[in-house]
Amino acid sequence: MKTKFAYSCTLLLMFCSICLAGKPDTSLTSIKFTVSEAPEWTALFNRDKGWLGADGVFALPFNGIDRQLSATDSTMLIFSDTVIGEIVDGKLKPGHKWVNNTVAIIKNRKPKKETTQFKWHTTNDGKPGTFFVPNTPNAKKGDFYWLGDGFYNAELKHTYIFGYRVHIFGKGHFDFATTGNALIAIPEGSKPPFKNHRQIETPLFFPADSANKVGYFGSAILANTVSAGVPHPDGYIYVYAIKGLEKRVLVARVLPNNFEKFDTWRFWDGKDWGTDIKAAAPIADHASDELSVTPLTDGRYLMISQIKGISPEIGMRLGRSPAGPFGPIIKVWDCKDVLLENGFYSYNAKAHPALSKPGELLVSFNVNSFNWTNDVKKHPNLYRPRFIRLKFD
């Protein structure tokens, strides 16, 4: 079992000349690493009262430093659909509530229950509620947000989070459509329930005229700036999109102080940065709706995602820049050990450099069930993130 040991994955270089001392590693096909479970992080989300589980986990450091450099600051985790309730004697009590987004505040960036607080909105009648409810001009009654990635913008003194506006049109597991993309702007110092946040409708969305064309930016953010503490800053914010059934990855970039000025955004067209979002070219495919792109100290960039959207496998690609080119998928982890029933599935793997120790990368993935109503009776804690840890040689 993986819980008893870490397995080592070593991919050999085809040309050892690129490893000469003093030269950055530019291989897109190989990297030496080991991978193991991160049980202390997984245990942090195994709870029996209040916040019981969610998906969509992203880590947003309050100070914007996306590396674990400080032991005294805090990080906000954001979640999408969340279960609020209580588990007694191994059973989920009746009366549990679903809300569309919640947060957790982790002090010192360490997985300790005594320094982690889970937060959700409380309605006027004392019931669990949702922090961010769509209020942009294009929002319709009953719409809600699933949250994308976010970051603290040191120049504009705001935390920005992408919110995908979702509309339900049926009762089936996948009877929903993404109908828009908004920016949620939270002023510096604001605390839950974030009453002073703003919502900004964006053009960073591909309408669903067909299933293979729908897409939206915000699936991952790389703040490649000095203030974010990355090893090779170029001053831009890179925002990634997922488009179509093939889960193609697109990328845009913008300077931090222009983040709300959408006419200044530029989209990678395969050759250059252009103004036409429709000309954006894929830099990868077979990714997942949520992913991550993390700079490595050797100058490469590591893209991590679930392979092909919903699957037991987590993969990574190596890139030479935030816009690629990216190499082939390198398989990292098989999630089958936690897929305890036929209806269980894993999805949306991503890295969290802000919660990672030097030389390591903490990675989460979500677990859910197509038969949630039945499976939760036997596995009341099934719906929560699990974590693994990559260590690089």
Residue, then its C-alpha position, 0 to 999 in steps of 0.5 A: m500500500k502507498t500508505k506504507f512506503a513512497y515509491s520513487c519515479t526516476l526518468l533518465l535524461m536522453f542527453c546528459s549534456i544538458c545536465l552540465a554544471g552551471k547550466p539550467d536544466t531544459s529537459l521537457t521529458s525528465i526530472k528526478f523526484t519521489v512521491s508519497e502521501a501527505p497524511e498530515w494534510t489529508a487528516l486536516f480535512n477529515r472532520d466530523k462537525g461543521w465543515l465536512g468536505a468540499d472540492g475546488v481547493f486553492a491556496l491564497p497566501f494573504n501576503g502574496i508570497d507563493r512560497q513557504l518563506s515565512a512561518t508567521d503569516s497565514t494562507m486562505l484556502i478557498f473551496s467550491d461546493t461544500v457540505i456543512g453538517e455533523i457526523v455521529d457514530g460514523k453516519l452523516k446526520p440528516g439536515h446537512k446543508w450544501v453551500n457553494n463556496t467556503v474558506a479556511i484560514i491556515k495560520n503559519r501555513k502548517p496543517k494543524k487543526e488548532t490553528t485552522q479555521f473553517k469559515w462559511h456565511t451565516t444567513n439571517d436565520g442562522k443557517p449556513g450560506t454562501f459567501f459569494v453569490p453572483n450579482t453581476p449584470n448578466a447573473k440570473k436568479g439561482d445562479f452560483y459561483w464555483l471558484g477558480d484560482g486567486f492571488y493577492n495583487a500587491e500593486l492593487k492591494h486586493t485579493y482576486i478570485f475567479g468565479y465561474r457563474v453556473h446555471i442548473f437546468g436539470k436534476g442530473h449529476f452534470d445538468f449544469a452549464t457555465t454561463g459566465n466568468a467574473l472576478i471577485a475583488i476582495p480589499e486588503g484586510s477584508k475578512p469573512p464574510f467579505k461584505n465589501h467585496r466587488q464582482i466584475e464581469t469579465p470577457l475571459f470566457f468562451p460561450a458554450d455554443s458547443a461542448n467542445k468550445v466552452g472554456y474560461f480563464g482562471s483555472a490556474i494563476l501564476a504570479n510571476t512577480v518579485s512580490a510573489g517570491v518566485p525564482h525567475p520573475d518577469g513581472y507578469i500575472y499568467v492566467y490559464a484557461i481550460k477549453g473544450l472536452e479535450k481539456r486544452v490549456l490556454v494562457a493569458r498574461v497581464l501586468p499586475n496594475n492592469f489586472e482589471k483592465f481587460d483590454t490590456w490582457r494579452f493571449w498566447d497565440g502559439k507565436d506571440w502575445g496578441t489581443d484576440i482571445k479567440a486566437a489563443a492557442p493550446i499549450a497543452d491538452h488532457a488537463s483538468d478544469e483546475l490545475s497549477v503551473t509552478p516555477l522551479t529553481d532550475g528555470r523550468y515550469l511544472m504543470i500539474s493536473q489530473i490526466k484527462g479531467i476525471s481519472p485516477e491518474i495525476g500527471m505533470r508536464l515540464g515547460r521552458s516558460p509559463a507559456g511553454p513549450f510543455g513536454p509530454i505527460i509524466k505520470v505522478w500518482d495513481c489515486k485508486d487507493v482512495l476510490l473505494e467504491n465503483g462510483f468514486y472518482s478523483y479530479n482537479a489535481k494541483a500544486h500548492p507551493a505556498l504550503s510546500k517545504p523547500g525542495e518539495l511540492l504539496v499536491s491536492f486532488n478531489v474525491n467525489s462519487f457519482n452515487w453520492t447519496n448512497d455512498v455517503k451513507k457508508h463513507p460520510n467523509l468521502y467528499r474532501p481533498r487528499f494530498i500527496r508530496l513531491k520531493f525533487d532531487 
